[in-house]
Amino acid sequence: MKYYGLRNKIKKEDFIYSYAKHKAKLLSILPGKRKTFWKDNYDTIYGDDLFYLKDDNSLPDNAFFDMYSMVVSDLIRREDIKRLQRGVKLLLLKRRSNRFLSTPIEGLDEICKRIEQMDASLLAWYNVVDCGLFEFKNHPLENVIDYFTVKICNVNSGYLSLVFKIKLKNEKKEALKQIIENSYHETRGYAFQTLTGNSKTTGAFKNYYIDRFSDNSLKADKIYEFISYIEWDFLEELSSLFPFVFHNKKVSPPRIEVYSTNIDWRDDNRDFWQSLGVEEYQGQFVDERHKMFFENTLSERYGRLYASNRLIYIFKDDGIEIGQFESIKDRVYYHIKEYAIDYFKFMFLDMLSREAGKTLVEYKRKLDKIKLKRNNLESLLKLKYNFSMEIDDFNRYKRDDIWDNSKKRFADVYAYSDAVADFALKPFFISHKSFCDNAISESRKIDEDIDMVLAEFEEKKMILQNLADYKNTAYSLRLNVIMTILTAATLFFVIFPNKAKVIANVISTIWNYFIDKL
């Protein structure tokens, strides 16, 4: 679904709200016994005075909060490595940028050779292949994306990943800045279907109620949607070159949004932080100047299911330009360069677990619909095959134990804040430990659920197979009886050939009788 279904969702919400409001207005002015009820209903639900509570979630005075960069990653199956190589070649030929001196000078053949050697089972292998820096010249995305870098990273025995670091055009950054800086206030609610009791003592009818979410969380939705549209356009353009796993399934791949600010963490700006989708407890400091938020919050229009595909990385700018080896920007650059793939490994696991969970729900329902009848064995086997194909990405991704190394690397990065947290009586923030452990524990739960469904498949298969064997045995028995009778009759006529003529005359007489009746 285009734009991961976000635009369709918004259009649907707008339509349902408009329909519900116009319906309520019409009922409030039509004559009838319940006119007063419908008028009060309209005034209660759609009255303007319901929006008098306003949160000031604008940017604090004398402060700035800008998107610094965005890092997006998607998986590539190892059997698609030839398509990956062709895509890299085409990207280098069409989009390679010559604006920066740091662009790698390796040739196409050398890069493709390195991609083939990205396998830890080899004695000499590459863990990362840097493909260089690219830009969209003479393309609609030229007005959106200033430039982007591409890296290919080794994930496990089943997958590689493409990691894109994206820098937005100033015009696009300004558009996002307008959303971030201004206070957002929603002037309408969101319609959902409900049941309303009728005038009788029992019974109800379908109606709509209006739910209202906080301005802070709705502003966070706007920011999320704005960036998701950019992510879609970018990956959709590259999907003709690369066989993405998530994007080609119309699932938003994981990303890390990097922001710079001069706001002091200790200042009381809770409404503003909430309007960005983050709470203080949802992240952990790398050091005193930059913090990774492992969770973020959207309104109940989306919930955690959508928010789980992003991390928000915020650093307090020191005003020193990158490249001086003493700027916070240098530390942020190094952190993303070295550890982005470690974050993505756990985000991939979490997202594959969620997709596998959806598949489980769908196939449990389909499995329940298969009745224990003889003709359903083929349908059951086909359903099991389709189920195995649907969960193949999840099973392949978790088959290698790649977690301990990344967890150790995180422990080194967050050693200072871990030490501070150890003095507390209980954890007071979502740490890298919970980020990693939650993804692993969720995958194990999905693993158990998959085993249960496969066991149910086998149980039904055994019952249907036994039923088929019983039916086949009964059929074979009847066939054997018929064949025995035919064999005995044949033997009788061979021994007594004259009897055959008598039987033939009887059959002919019976046949002629029925013909005459017709």
Helices and strands as residue ranges (DSSP letters): G 2-5, H 6-29, H 35-46, G 48-51, E 65-77, G 78-80, H 81-95, H 108-116, E 128-134, G 140-143, E 145-154, E 159-168, H 170-181, E 190-197, E 204-211, H 215-238, G 247-249, E 255-261, H 270-276, G 280-282, E 283-287, E 290-293, H 304-307, E 310-316, H 328-369, G 374-376, H 377-390, H 392-398, H 403-413, H 415-422, H 432-495, H 497-517
